[in-house]
Amino acid sequence: MNWSILLPYDVSPLTILAYLLVAGGYLWAFCALPRQERPGLFRVAVFFLGLLLCYAVMQTRFDYYAQYMFFIHRGQHLVLHHLGPVLIALSNPLPILRFWHQRLAPYLGTWALLPIRLAYNTLQQPLIAAFLFAGLVYFWLWPAIHFDAMLSRNLYWVMNWSMLLDGLLFWWLIFDPRSPHDTPSLGYGKRILLLVLVGLPQMVLGAWIVFNRGMVYDVYEVCGRAWPMSPEDDQLIGGVLTWIPPAMMSIIGILIILSRAMKDDRPRPRPATLEGATQ
């Protein structure tokens, strides 16, 4: 096996440090938590699978192909915006987050946490979250902006990080493990509606790329492709990856939310009858 494919194509010390801090922070909290509060081994494995997938598409040889093949680039964003964040959210890292919040809050102070909470609460407003989730896909695939992003190293990193962070925020909003019956988390019906709202625009965009007869993203012609693939095939596969897998992720998300809603179905209190009210 050629182990060089695991090495970064474009080394980003900040990216590597960020992933190390997240992985190290998770393990530290896991070991420090009481045994009864620790996530199960399956949840730990799911969390690190999501984390490793995101790292792999950003800091291995995969990133090279993502910069020189449109369909690989779409696969990269499929992982950063969907698959990786979905796995991380489904792993339910809430005990880990609570651990670090309890440890860091006394040092940061109320005033330092206030802007973070304000920004988080704003970004997690359902309509804002849906607009950003679908809007970022459209923004970075706007041909002129995509052309600049693929030629500018700094803008390229902004693009990838924005997709990852937005994916984490959105899928955490969807898969928040807390019940909406007794917490301020989003109701199950609203979560399903959000998945429909973000799924449809991505399907439209993907279909537009697939059926577009012209060359939409010519930056890959300017820079050259990693493999001798025709531009039409590259664009076609990239369009399919923009169209089908995100739609499937929305459907899977809806099924998971429906399953949770049925398990969390709590009987409503019966209204008092006239006979009961008079006793």
Long-range contacts (C-beta under 8 A, 24 or more apart in sequence): 4-61, 5-60, 5-61, 5-62, 6-60, 6-61, 7-60, 7-61, 8-59, 8-60, 8-63, 9-60, 9-61, 9-63, 9-64, 9-67, 10-63, 10-64, 10-67, 10-153, 11-59, 12-58, 12-59, 12-157, 15-58, 15-59, 15-157, 15-161, 16-59, 19-51, 19-54, 19-55, 19-59, 22-51, 23-48, 23-51, 25-96, 25-100, 26-93, 26-96, 29-95, 29-96, 29-99, 29-100, 30-96, 32-99, 33-95, 33-96, 33-99, 37-95, 38-95, 39-91, 39-92, 39-93, 39-95, 39-96, 43-91, 43-92, 44-91, 46-87, 46-88, 46-90, 46-91, 47-87, 47-88, 47-91, 47-93, 49-87, 50-83, 50-84, 50-85, 50-86, 50-87, 50-88, 50-91, 51-84, 51-88, 53-79, 53-83, 53-84, 53-87, 54-79, 54-80, 54-84, 54-85, 54-164, 58-160, 58-164, 64-226, 65-226, 67-150, 67-156, 67-223, 68-220, 68-223, 68-224, 68-225, 68-226, 69-220, 69-225, 69-226, 69-227, 69-229, 69-234, 70-217, 70-220, 70-234, 70-235, 70-237, 70-238, 71-234, 71-235, 71-237, 71-238, 71-241, 72-226, 73-150, 73-238, 74-237, 74-238, 74-239, 74-241, 74-242, 75-241, 76-160, 77-137, 77-140, 77-160, 77-163, 78-241, 78-245, 78-246, 80-160, 80-163, 80-164, 80-167, 81-133, 81-136, 81-137, 81-163, 81-164, 81-166, 81-167, 82-167, 82-171, 82-245, 82-246, 82-249, 83-249, 84-164, 84-167, 85-164, 85-167, 85-168, 85-170, 85-171, 85-172, 86-171, 86-175, 86-249, 86-253, 88-168, 88-171, 89-168, 89-171, 89-172, 89-174, 89-175, 89-176, 90-175, 90-256, 92-175, 92-177, 94-177, 94-178, 120-169, 123-169, 124-169, 124-173, 126-173, 126-186, 126-190, 126-194, 129-169, 129-170, 129-173, 129-194, 130-170, 130-194, 130-197, 130-198, 132-166, 132-169, 132-170, 133-166, 133-167, 133-170, 133-198, 134-197, 134-198, 134-201, 134-202, 136-162, 136-163, 136-166, 137-201, 137-202, 137-205, 137-242, 138-201, 138-205, 141-205, 141-209, 141-242, 143-216, 143-217, 146-217, 146-219, 147-217, 147-218, 147-219, 150-219, 150-220, 150-223, 151-219, 151-222, 151-223, 170-198, 171-253, 174-253, 174-257, 175-253, 175-256, 179-264, 181-264, 181-266, 188-257, 188-258, 188-260, 188-261, 188-264, 191-253, 191-257, 192-254, 192-257, 192-258, 195-250, 195-253, 195-254, 195-257, 196-250, 196-254, 198-250, 199-246, 199-247, 199-250, 199-251, 202-242, 202-243, 202-246, 202-247, 203-243, 203-246, 203-247, 205-242, 205-243, 206-239, 206-240, 206-241, 206-242, 206-243, 206-244, 206-246, 207-239, 207-243, 208-239, 209-235, 209-238, 209-239, 209-242, 209-243, 210-236, 210-239, 210-240, 210-243, 211-239, 212-239
